[in-house]
Amino acid sequence: MLKLDDDVEVFPTHIGAAQHIGSTSKSSTLGREKAGNPALRPRNKDEFFKYMTEGWPPKPPDYQTIIRLNRGEITIPIA
């Protein structure tokens, strides 16, 4: 993904205390994310694993339902 042009628009989905979009915008560009997103900072495997597994906010109570929705295992009825 990081080999794509910097002007490619992306729509990050995880917003939390440690890993987040640094603004209220719903989208960004790869260039902006490469420049300012700490998740994209070059690091070795151990540093990456630590970054991705520590400091995250608590999962929401319906976390497992969200995963099932994302996998297409269940749907939400639309009224």
PDB file of N, CA, C and O in Angstrom:
ATOM      1  N   MET A   1       0.824  -1.186   0.000  1.00  0.00           N
ATOM      2  CA  MET A   1       0.000   0.000   0.000  1.00  0.00           C
ATOM      3  C   MET A   1       0.872   1.254   0.000  1.00  0.00           C
ATOM      4  O   MET A   1       0.544   2.227  -0.680  1.00  0.00           O
ATOM      5  N   LEU A   2       1.959   1.250   0.739  1.00  0.00           N
ATOM      6  CA  LEU A   2       2.781   2.451   0.858  1.00  0.00           C
ATOM      7  C   LEU A   2       3.548   2.766  -0.421  1.00  0.00           C
ATOM      8  O   LEU A   2       4.175   3.821  -0.521  1.00  0.00           O
ATOM      9  N   LYS A   3       3.505   1.870  -1.392  1.00  0.00           N
ATOM     10  CA  LYS A   3       4.156   2.135  -2.676  1.00  0.00           C
ATOM     11  C   LYS A   3       3.252   2.929  -3.611  1.00  0.00           C
ATOM     12  O   LYS A   3       3.697   3.390  -4.661  1.00  0.00           O
ATOM     13  N   LEU A   4       1.990   3.089  -3.238  1.00  0.00           N
ATOM     14  CA  LEU A   4       1.050   3.864  -4.039  1.00  0.00           C
ATOM     15  C   LEU A   4       1.377   5.351  -3.951  1.00  0.00           C
ATOM     16  O   LEU A   4       2.097   5.784  -3.052  1.00  0.00           O
ATOM     17  N   ASP A   5       0.843   6.127  -4.889  1.00  0.00           N
ATOM     18  CA  ASP A   5       1.075   7.582  -4.905  1.00  0.00           C
ATOM     19  C   ASP A   5       0.574   8.240  -3.623  1.00  0.00           C
ATOM     20  O   ASP A   5      -0.412   7.803  -3.029  1.00  0.00           O
ATOM     21  N   ASP A   6       1.266   9.291  -3.211  1.00  0.00           N
ATOM     22  CA  ASP A   6       0.899  10.011  -1.991  1.00  0.00           C
ATOM     23  C   ASP A   6      -0.482  10.655  -2.058  1.00  0.00           C
ATOM     24  O   ASP A   6      -1.079  10.919  -1.014  1.00  0.00           O
ATOM     25  N   ASP A   7      -1.006  10.915  -3.253  1.00  0.00           N
ATOM     26  CA  ASP A   7      -2.312  11.570  -3.358  1.00  0.00           C
ATOM     27  C   ASP A   7      -3.484  10.589  -3.329  1.00  0.00           C
ATOM     28  O   ASP A   7      -4.634  11.009  -3.457  1.00  0.00           O
ATOM     29  N   VAL A   8      -3.216   9.294  -3.165  1.00  0.00           N
ATOM     30  CA  VAL A   8      -4.297   8.310  -3.072  1.00  0.00           C
ATOM     31  C   VAL A   8      -5.072   8.564  -1.783  1.00  0.00           C
ATOM     32  O   VAL A   8      -4.490   8.635  -0.701  1.00  0.00           O
ATOM     33  N   GLU A   9      -6.397   8.700  -1.912  1.00  0.00           N
ATOM     34  CA  GLU A   9      -7.245   8.940  -0.752  1.00  0.00           C
ATOM     35  C   GLU A   9      -7.510   7.628  -0.029  1.00  0.00           C
ATOM     36  O   GLU A   9      -7.770   6.605  -0.662  1.00  0.00           O
ATOM     37  N   VAL A  10      -7.444   7.661   1.293  1.00  0.00           N
ATOM     38  CA  VAL A  10      -7.709   6.490   2.121  1.00  0.00           C
ATOM     39  C   VAL A  10      -8.750   6.843   3.166  1.00  0.00           C
ATOM     40  O   VAL A  10      -8.928   8.008   3.521  1.00  0.00           O
ATOM     41  N   PHE A  11      -9.428   5.826   3.649  1.00  0.00           N
ATOM     42  CA  PHE A  11     -10.481   6.003   4.644  1.00  0.00           C
ATOM     43  C   PHE A  11     -10.172   5.127   5.854  1.00  0.00           C
ATOM     44  O   PHE A  11     -10.761   4.057   6.007  1.00  0.00           O
ATOM     45  N   PRO A  12      -9.244   5.574   6.726  1.00  0.00           N
ATOM     46  CA  PRO A  12      -8.891   4.795   7.910  1.00  0.00           C
ATOM     47  C   PRO A  12     -10.122   4.537   8.773  1.00  0.00           C
ATOM     48  O   PRO A  12     -11.035   5.360   8.831  1.00  0.00           O
ATOM     49  N   THR A  13     -10.135   3.384   9.441  1.00  0.00           N
ATOM     50  CA  THR A  13     -11.324   3.016  10.209  1.00  0.00           C
ATOM     51  C   THR A  13     -11.107   2.904  11.701  1.00  0.00           C
ATOM     52  O   THR A  13     -12.085   2.827  12.445  1.00  0.00           O
ATOM     53  N   HIS A  14      -9.874   2.891  12.175  1.00  0.00           N
ATOM     54  CA  HIS A  14      -9.641   2.749  13.608  1.00  0.00           C
ATOM     55  C   HIS A  14      -9.265   4.091  14.195  1.00  0.00           C
ATOM     56  O   HIS A  14      -8.281   4.717  13.801  1.00  0.00           O
ATOM     57  N   ILE A  15     -10.068   4.510  15.138  1.00  0.00           N
ATOM     58  CA  ILE A  15      -9.795   5.782  15.795  1.00  0.00           C
ATOM     59  C   ILE A  15      -9.770   5.515  17.293  1.00  0.00           C
ATOM     60  O   ILE A  15     -10.782   5.118  17.869  1.00  0.00           O
ATOM     61  N   GLY A  16      -8.642   5.726  17.916  1.00  0.00           N
ATOM     62  CA  GLY A  16      -8.512   5.489  19.344  1.00  0.00           C
ATOM     63  C   GLY A  16      -7.422   6.362  19.921  1.00  0.00           C
ATOM     64  O   GLY A  16      -6.833   7.179  19.213  1.00  0.00           O
ATOM     65  N   ALA A  17      -7.154   6.197  21.180  1.00  0.00           N
ATOM     66  CA  ALA A  17      -6.181   7.047  21.857  1.00  0.00           C
ATOM     67  C   ALA A  17      -4.770   6.874  21.303  1.00  0.00           C
ATOM     68  O   ALA A  17      -4.044   7.859  21.161  1.00  0.00           O
ATOM     69  N   ALA A  18      -4.370   5.656  20.989  1.00  0.00           N
ATOM     70  CA  ALA A  18      -2.990   5.420  20.547  1.00  0.00           C
ATOM     71  C   ALA A  18      -2.857   5.403  19.029  1.00  0.00           C
ATOM     72  O   ALA A  18      -1.873   5.915  18.494  1.00  0.00           O
ATOM     73  N   GLN A  19      -3.809   4.834  18.339  1.00  0.00           N
ATOM     74  CA  GLN A  19      -3.763   4.713  16.888  1.00  0.00           C
ATOM     75  C   GLN A  19      -4.975   5.458  16.339  1.00  0.00           C
ATOM     76  O   GLN A  19      -6.113   5.027  16.525  1.00  0.00           O
ATOM     77  N   HIS A  20      -4.728   6.570  15.667  1.00  0.00           N
ATOM     78  CA  HIS A  20      -5.867   7.410  15.295  1.00  0.00           C
ATOM     79  C   HIS A  20      -5.558   8.312  14.107  1.00  0.00           C
ATOM     80  O   HIS A  20      -4.405   8.551  13.750  1.00  0.00           O
ATOM     81  N   ILE A  21      -6.634   8.798  13.517  1.00  0.00           N
ATOM     82  CA  ILE A  21      -6.531   9.865  12.528  1.00  0.00           C
ATOM     83  C   ILE A  21      -6.337  11.142  13.324  1.00  0.00           C
ATOM     84  O   ILE A  21      -7.062  11.381  14.290  1.00  0.00           O
ATOM     85  N   GLY A  22      -5.385  11.959  12.941  1.00  0.00           N
ATOM     86  CA  GLY A  22      -5.073  13.157  13.711  1.00  0.00           C
ATOM     87  C   GLY A  22      -5.997  14.331  13.445  1.00  0.00           C
ATOM     88  O   GLY A  22      -5.625  15.469  13.729  1.00  0.00           O
ATOM     89  N   SER A  23      -7.193  14.097  12.907  1.00  0.00           N
ATOM     90  CA  SER A  23      -8.129  15.190  12.661  1.00  0.00           C
ATOM     91  C   SER A  23      -9.547  14.648  12.716  1.00  0.00           C
ATOM     92  O   SER A  23      -9.753  13.461  12.969  1.00  0.00           O
ATOM     93  N   THR A  24     -10.521  15.513  12.482  1.00  0.00           N
ATOM     94  CA  THR A  24     -11.912  15.068  12.473  1.00  0.00           C
ATOM     95  C   THR A  24     -12.346  14.591  11.095  1.00  0.00           C
ATOM     96  O   THR A  24     -13.486  14.157  10.927  1.00  0.00           O
ATOM     97  N   SER A  25     -11.470  14.662  10.114  1.00  0.00           N
ATOM     98  CA  SER A  25     -11.788  14.245   8.755  1.00  0.00           C
ATOM     99  C   SER A  25     -12.032  12.742   8.690  1.00  0.00           C
ATOM    100  O   SER A  25     -11.417  11.976   9.431  1.00  0.00           O
ATOM    101  N   LYS A  26     -12.925  12.328   7.810  1.00  0.00           N
ATOM    102  CA  LYS A  26     -13.225  10.905   7.624  1.00  0.00           C
ATOM    103  C   LYS A  26     -12.274  10.251   6.635  1.00  0.00           C
ATOM    104  O   LYS A  26     -12.252   9.026   6.521  1.00  0.00           O
ATOM    105  N   SER A  27     -11.487  11.049   5.917  1.00  0.00           N
ATOM    106  CA  SER A  27     -10.543  10.486   4.959  1.00  0.00           C
ATOM    107  C   SER A  27      -9.212  11.218   5.071  1.00  0.00           C
ATOM    108  O   SER A  27      -9.091  12.244   5.739  1.00  0.00           O
ATOM    109  N   SER A  28      -8.223  10.652   4.395  1.00  0.00           N
ATOM    110  CA  SER A  28      -6.894  11.235   4.390  1.00  0.00           C
ATOM    111  C   SER A  28      -6.254  10.872   3.055  1.00  0.00           C
ATOM    112  O   SER A  28      -6.928  10.355   2.163  1.00  0.00           O
ATOM    113  N   THR A  29      -4.981  11.134   2.915  1.00  0.00           N
ATOM    114  CA  THR A  29      -4.228  10.682   1.751  1.00  0.00           C
ATOM    115  C   THR A  29      -3.040   9.875   2.263  1.00  0.00           C
ATOM    116  O   THR A  29      -2.624  10.025   3.411  1.00  0.00           O
ATOM    117  N   LEU A  30      -2.503   9.025   1.408  1.00  0.00           N
ATOM    118  CA  LEU A  30      -1.336   8.261   1.819  1.00  0.00           C
ATOM    119  C   LEU A  30      -0.179   9.182   2.179  1.00  0.00           C
ATOM    120  O   LEU A  30       0.573   8.894   3.111  1.00  0.00           O
ATOM    121  N   GLY A  31      -0.028  10.277   1.460  1.00  0.00           N
ATOM    122  CA  GLY A  31       1.037  11.221   1.771  1.00  0.00           C
ATOM    123  C   GLY A  31       0.908  11.795   3.169  1.00  0.00           C
ATOM    124  O   GLY A  31       1.888  11.861   3.911  1.00  0.00           O
ATOM    125  N   ARG A  32      -0.315  12.217   3.537  1.00  0.00           N
ATOM    126  CA  ARG A  32      -0.546  12.752   4.884  1.00  0.00           C
ATOM    127  C   ARG A  32      -0.293  11.691   5.948  1.00  0.00           C
ATOM    128  O   ARG A  32       0.304  11.961   6.990  1.00  0.00           O
ATOM    129  N   GLU A  33      -0.761  10.472   5.658  1.00  0.00           N
ATOM    130  CA  GLU A  33      -0.582   9.394   6.637  1.00  0.00           C
ATOM    131  C   GLU A  33       0.886   8.996   6.776  1.00  0.00           C
ATOM    132  O   GLU A  33       1.355   8.744   7.886  1.00  0.00           O
ATOM    133  N   LYS A  34       1.609   8.939   5.667  1.00  0.00           N
ATOM    134  CA  LYS A  34       3.042   8.616   5.742  1.00  0.00           C
ATOM    135  C   LYS A  34       3.783   9.663   6.570  1.00  0.00           C
ATOM    136  O   LYS A  34       4.705   9.327   7.313  1.00  0.00           O
ATOM    137  N   ALA A  35       3.389  10.921   6.445  1.00  0.00           N
ATOM    138  CA  ALA A  35       4.080  12.017   7.132  1.00  0.00           C
ATOM    139  C   ALA A  35       3.740  12.099   8.617  1.00  0.00           C
ATOM    140  O   ALA A  35       4.588  12.481   9.424  1.00  0.00           O
ATOM    141  N   GLY A  36       2.515  11.746   8.986  1.00  0.00           N
ATOM    142  CA  GLY A  36       2.114  12.006  10.359  1.00  0.00           C
ATOM    143  C   GLY A  36       1.511  10.867  11.150  1.00  0.00           C
ATOM    144  O   GLY A  36       1.220  11.040  12.334  1.00  0.00           O
ATOM    145  N   ASN A  37       1.313   9.712  10.546  1.00  0.00           N
ATOM    146  CA  ASN A  37       0.669   8.608  11.253  1.00  0.00           C
ATOM    147  C   ASN A  37       1.736   7.732  11.903  1.00  0.00           C
ATOM    148  O   ASN A  37       2.539   7.119  11.200  1.00  0.00           O
ATOM    149  N   PRO A  38       1.756   7.664  13.240  1.00  0.00           N
ATOM    150  CA  PRO A  38       2.785   6.872  13.906  1.00  0.00           C
ATOM    151  C   PRO A  38       2.713   5.380  13.570  1.00  0.00           C
ATOM    152  O   PRO A  38       3.711   4.672  13.707  1.00  0.00           O
ATOM    153  N   ALA A  39       1.559   4.898  13.134  1.00  0.00           N
ATOM    154  CA  ALA A  39       1.442   3.486  12.764  1.00  0.00           C
ATOM    155  C   ALA A  39       2.269   3.153  11.529  1.00  0.00           C
ATOM    156  O   ALA A  39       2.604   1.990  11.302  1.00  0.00           O
ATOM    157  N   LEU A  40       2.600   4.158  10.733  1.00  0.00           N
ATOM    158  CA  LEU A  40       3.352   3.923   9.502  1.00  0.00           C
ATOM    159  C   LEU A  40       4.843   4.196   9.664  1.00  0.00           C
ATOM    160  O   LEU A  40       5.596   4.132   8.692  1.00  0.00           O
ATOM    161  N   ARG A  41       5.270   4.499  10.883  1.00  0.00           N
ATOM    162  CA  ARG A  41       6.692   4.729  11.125  1.00  0.00           C
ATOM    163  C   ARG A  41       7.472   3.432  10.916  1.00  0.00           C
ATOM    164  O   ARG A  41       7.059   2.383  11.412  1.00  0.00           O
ATOM    165  N   PRO A  42       8.582   3.483  10.198  1.00  0.00           N
ATOM    166  CA  PRO A  42       9.376   2.260  10.017  1.00  0.00           C
ATOM    167  C   PRO A  42       9.823   1.707  11.372  1.00  0.00           C
ATOM    168  O   PRO A  42      10.271   2.454  12.242  1.00  0.00           O
ATOM    169  N   ARG A  43       9.697   0.405  11.534  1.00  0.00           N
ATOM    170  CA  ARG A  43      10.117  -0.255  12.773  1.00  0.00           C
ATOM    171  C   ARG A  43      10.360  -1.727  12.491  1.00  0.00           C
ATOM    172  O   ARG A  43       9.910  -2.257  11.475  1.00  0.00           O
ATOM    173  N   ASN A  44      11.070  -2.379  13.389  1.00  0.00           N
ATOM    174  CA  ASN A  44      11.309  -3.805  13.205  1.00  0.00           C
ATOM    175  C   ASN A  44      10.080  -4.593  13.653  1.00  0.00           C
ATOM    176  O   ASN A  44       9.125  -4.025  14.183  1.00  0.00           O
ATOM    177  N   LYS A  45      10.114  -5.887  13.437  1.00  0.00           N
ATOM    178  CA  LYS A  45       8.953  -6.741  13.717  1.00  0.00           C
ATOM    179  C   LYS A  45       8.517  -6.658  15.186  1.00  0.00           C
ATOM    180  O   LYS A  45       7.324  -6.554  15.468  1.00  0.00           O
ATOM    181  N   ASP A  46       9.464  -6.702  16.114  1.00  0.00           N
ATOM    182  CA  ASP A  46       9.120  -6.649  17.536  1.00  0.00           C
ATOM    183  C   ASP A  46       8.499  -5.312  17.922  1.00  0.00           C
ATOM    184  O   ASP A  46       7.525  -5.270  18.674  1.00  0.00           O
ATOM    185  N   GLU A  47       9.061  -4.217  17.407  1.00  0.00           N
ATOM    186  CA  GLU A  47       8.498  -2.891  17.682  1.00  0.00           C
ATOM    187  C   GLU A  47       7.098  -2.769  17.106  1.00  0.00           C
ATOM    188  O   GLU A  47       6.210  -2.214  17.753  1.00  0.00           O
ATOM    189  N   PHE A  48       6.887  -3.289  15.878  1.00  0.00           N
ATOM    190  CA  PHE A  48       5.567  -3.251  15.251  1.00  0.00           C
ATOM    191  C   PHE A  48       4.556  -4.036  16.079  1.00  0.00           C
ATOM    192  O   PHE A  48       3.448  -3.559  16.325  1.00  0.00           O
ATOM    193  N   PHE A  49       4.935  -5.238  16.508  1.00  0.00           N
ATOM    194  CA  PHE A  49       4.025  -6.066  17.309  1.00  0.00           C
ATOM    195  C   PHE A  49       3.648  -5.346  18.596  1.00  0.00           C
ATOM    196  O   PHE A  49       2.477  -5.329  18.976  1.00  0.00           O
ATOM    197  N   LYS A  50       4.629  -4.750  19.272  1.00  0.00           N
ATOM    198  CA  LYS A  50       4.352  -4.022  20.508  1.00  0.00           C
ATOM    199  C   LYS A  50       3.407  -2.849  20.241  1.00  0.00           C
ATOM    200  O   LYS A  50       2.456  -2.632  20.992  1.00  0.00           O
ATOM    201  N   TYR A  51       3.666  -2.101  19.182  1.00  0.00           N
ATOM    202  CA  TYR A  51       2.816  -0.961  18.841  1.00  0.00           C
ATOM    203  C   TYR A  51       1.362  -1.401  18.585  1.00  0.00           C
ATOM    204  O   TYR A  51       0.414  -0.738  19.008  1.00  0.00           O
ATOM    205  N   MET A  52       1.216  -2.521  17.890  1.00  0.00           N
ATOM    206  CA  MET A  52      -0.126  -2.965  17.501  1.00  0.00           C
ATOM    207  C   MET A  52      -0.874  -3.705  18.611  1.00  0.00           C
ATOM    208  O   MET A  52      -2.068  -3.970  18.472  1.00  0.00           O
ATOM    209  N   THR A  53      -0.199  -4.042  19.703  1.00  0.00           N
ATOM    210  CA  THR A  53      -0.872  -4.811  20.752  1.00  0.00           C
ATOM    211  C   THR A  53      -0.941  -4.093  22.094  1.00  0.00           C
ATOM    212  O   THR A  53      -1.594  -4.586  23.013  1.00  0.00           O
ATOM    213  N   GLU A  54      -0.287  -2.945  22.233  1.00  0.00           N
ATOM    214  CA  GLU A  54      -0.301  -2.233  23.509  1.00  0.00           C
ATOM    215  C   GLU A  54      -0.862  -0.818  23.347  1.00  0.00           C
ATOM    216  O   GLU A  54      -0.685  -0.184  22.307  1.00  0.00           O
ATOM    217  N   GLY A  55      -1.538  -0.337  24.387  1.00  0.00           N
ATOM    218  CA  GLY A  55      -1.995   1.037  24.411  1.00  0.00           C
ATOM    219  C   GLY A  55      -3.308   1.302  23.690  1.00  0.00           C
ATOM    220  O   GLY A  55      -3.681   2.460  23.503  1.00  0.00           O
ATOM    221  N   TRP A  56      -4.000   0.280  23.290  1.00  0.00           N
ATOM    222  CA  TRP A  56      -5.289   0.461  22.615  1.00  0.00           C
ATOM    223  C   TRP A  56      -6.380   0.721  23.642  1.00  0.00           C
ATOM    224  O   TRP A  56      -6.308   0.216  24.763  1.00  0.00           O
ATOM    225  N   PRO A  57      -7.392   1.504  23.272  1.00  0.00           N
ATOM    226  CA  PRO A  57      -8.508   1.702  24.199  1.00  0.00           C
ATOM    227  C   PRO A  57      -9.290   0.389  24.333  1.00  0.00           C
ATOM    228  O   PRO A  57      -9.144  -0.501  23.495  1.00  0.00           O
ATOM    229  N   PRO A  58     -10.109   0.261  25.365  1.00  0.00           N
ATOM    230  CA  PRO A  58     -10.905  -0.961  25.525  1.00  0.00           C
ATOM    231  C   PRO A  58     -11.804  -1.193  24.310  1.00  0.00           C
ATOM    232  O   PRO A  58     -12.288  -0.248  23.687  1.00  0.00           O
ATOM    233  N   LYS A  59     -12.013  -2.452  23.995  1.00  0.00           N
ATOM    234  CA  LYS A  59     -12.918  -2.794  22.889  1.00  0.00           C
ATOM    235  C   LYS A  59     -14.352  -2.473  23.299  1.00  0.00           C
ATOM    236  O   LYS A  59     -14.707  -2.594  24.472  1.00  0.00           O
ATOM    237  N   PRO A  60     -15.180  -2.062  22.327  1.00  0.00           N
ATOM    238  CA  PRO A  60     -16.585  -1.768  22.663  1.00  0.00           C
ATOM    239  C   PRO A  60     -17.313  -3.052  23.070  1.00  0.00           C
ATOM    240  O   PRO A  60     -16.892  -4.147  22.697  1.00  0.00           O
ATOM    241  N   PRO A  61     -18.397  -2.922  23.829  1.00  0.00           N
ATOM    242  CA  PRO A  61     -19.130  -4.107  24.294  1.00  0.00           C
ATOM    243  C   PRO A  61     -19.618  -4.994  23.142  1.00  0.00           C
ATOM    244  O   PRO A  61     -19.728  -6.209  23.307  1.00  0.00           O
ATOM    245  N   ASP A  62     -19.910  -4.404  21.988  1.00  0.00           N
ATOM    246  CA  ASP A  62     -20.434  -5.178  20.859  1.00  0.00           C
ATOM    247  C   ASP A  62     -19.340  -5.535  19.842  1.00  0.00           C
ATOM    248  O   ASP A  62     -19.624  -5.731  18.660  1.00  0.00           O
ATOM    249  N   TYR A  63     -18.112  -5.617  20.302  1.00  0.00           N
ATOM    250  CA  TYR A  63     -16.953  -5.866  19.440  1.00  0.00           C
ATOM    251  C   TYR A  63     -17.126  -7.130  18.586  1.00  0.00           C
ATOM    252  O   TYR A  63     -16.876  -7.097  17.381  1.00  0.00           O
ATOM    253  N   GLN A  64     -17.550  -8.233  19.196  1.00  0.00           N
ATOM    254  CA  GLN A  64     -17.710  -9.487  18.445  1.00  0.00           C
ATOM    255  C   GLN A  64     -18.809  -9.365  17.386  1.00  0.00           C
ATOM    256  O   GLN A  64     -18.700  -9.964  16.316  1.00  0.00           O
ATOM    257  N   THR A  65     -19.853  -8.606  17.668  1.00  0.00           N
ATOM    258  CA  THR A  65     -20.904  -8.371  16.681  1.00  0.00           C
ATOM    259  C   THR A  65     -20.352  -7.575  15.506  1.00  0.00           C
ATOM    260  O   THR A  65     -20.678  -7.857  14.353  1.00  0.00           O
ATOM    261  N   ILE A  66     -19.516  -6.576  15.797  1.00  0.00           N
ATOM    262  CA  ILE A  66     -18.899  -5.766  14.744  1.00  0.00           C
ATOM    263  C   ILE A  66     -18.045  -6.653  13.833  1.00  0.00           C
ATOM    264  O   ILE A  66     -18.094  -6.518  12.610  1.00  0.00           O
ATOM    265  N   ILE A  67     -17.277  -7.544  14.420  1.00  0.00           N
ATOM    266  CA  ILE A  67     -16.455  -8.465  13.627  1.00  0.00           C
ATOM    267  C   ILE A  67     -17.339  -9.332  12.741  1.00  0.00           C
ATOM    268  O   ILE A  67     -17.047  -9.505  11.557  1.00  0.00           O
ATOM    269  N   ARG A  68     -18.403  -9.871  13.292  1.00  0.00           N
ATOM    270  CA  ARG A  68     -19.316 -10.725  12.500  1.00  0.00           C
ATOM    271  C   ARG A  68     -19.965  -9.938  11.369  1.00  0.00           C
ATOM    272  O   ARG A  68     -20.136 -10.469  10.272  1.00  0.00           O
ATOM    273  N   LEU A  69     -20.326  -8.686  11.615  1.00  0.00           N
ATOM    274  CA  LEU A  69     -20.880  -7.833  10.561  1.00  0.00           C
ATOM    275  C   LEU A  69     -19.850  -7.612   9.457  1.00  0.00           C
ATOM    276  O   LEU A  69     -20.168  -7.725   8.273  1.00  0.00           O
ATOM    277  N   ASN A  70     -18.611  -7.297   9.847  1.00  0.00           N
ATOM    278  CA  ASN A  70     -17.553  -7.060   8.870  1.00  0.00           C
ATOM    279  C   ASN A  70     -17.260  -8.295   8.031  1.00  0.00           C
ATOM    280  O   ASN A  70     -16.893  -8.176   6.862  1.00  0.00           O
ATOM    281  N   ARG A  71     -17.415  -9.463   8.607  1.00  0.00           N
ATOM    282  CA  ARG A  71     -17.176 -10.715   7.875  1.00  0.00           C
ATOM    283  C   ARG A  71     -18.372 -11.109   7.010  1.00  0.00           C
ATOM    284  O   ARG A  71     -18.270 -12.029   6.199  1.00  0.00           O
ATOM    285  N   GLY A  72     -19.491 -10.429   7.173  1.00  0.00           N
ATOM    286  CA  GLY A  72     -20.685 -10.765   6.412  1.00  0.00           C
ATOM    287  C   GLY A  72     -21.445 -11.949   6.986  1.00  0.00           C
ATOM    288  O   GLY A  72     -22.309 -12.516   6.317  1.00  0.00           O
ATOM    289  N   GLU A  73     -21.131 -12.327   8.217  1.00  0.00           N
ATOM    290  CA  GLU A  73     -21.789 -13.469   8.850  1.00  0.00           C
ATOM    291  C   GLU A  73     -23.198 -13.126   9.326  1.00  0.00           C
ATOM    292  O   GLU A  73     -24.052 -14.007   9.430  1.00  0.00           O
ATOM    293  N   ILE A  74     -23.440 -11.857   9.613  1.00  0.00           N
ATOM    294  CA  ILE A  74     -24.755 -11.383  10.029  1.00  0.00           C
ATOM    295  C   ILE A  74     -25.036 -10.055   9.339  1.00  0.00           C
ATOM    296  O   ILE A  74     -24.120  -9.409   8.830  1.00  0.00           O
ATOM    297  N   THR A  75     -26.273  -9.658   9.324  1.00  0.00           N
ATOM    298  CA  THR A  75     -26.653  -8.370   8.763  1.00  0.00           C
ATOM    299  C   THR A  75     -27.541  -7.636   9.772  1.00  0.00           C
ATOM    300  O   THR A  75     -28.134  -8.236  10.669  1.00  0.00           O
ATOM    301  N   ILE A  76     -27.606  -6.336   9.590  1.00  0.00           N
ATOM    302  CA  ILE A  76     -28.489  -5.512  10.421  1.00  0.00           C
ATOM    303  C   ILE A  76     -29.735  -5.221   9.601  1.00  0.00           C
ATOM    304  O   ILE A  76     -29.637  -4.659   8.509  1.00  0.00           O
ATOM    305  N   PRO A  77     -30.907  -5.593  10.108  1.00  0.00           N
ATOM    306  CA  PRO A  77     -32.146  -5.277   9.370  1.00  0.00           C
ATOM    307  C   PRO A  77     -32.320  -3.774   9.238  1.00  0.00           C
ATOM    308  O   PRO A  77     -32.141  -3.034  10.205  1.00  0.00           O
ATOM    309  N   ILE A  78     -32.663  -3.331   8.061  1.00  0.00           N
ATOM    310  CA  ILE A  78     -32.901  -1.908   7.811  1.00  0.00           C
ATOM    311  C   ILE A  78     -34.399  -1.673   7.826  1.00  0.00           C
ATOM    312  O   ILE A  78     -35.153  -2.312   7.091  1.00  0.00           O
ATOM    313  N   ALA A  79     -34.819  -0.744   8.678  1.00  0.00           N
ATOM    314  CA  ALA A  79     -36.251  -0.476   8.830  1.00  0.00           C
ATOM    315  C   ALA A  79     -36.762   0.383   7.709  1.00  0.00           C
ATOM    316  O   ALA A  79     -37.948   0.710   7.673  1.00  0.00           O
TER     317      ALA A  79
END
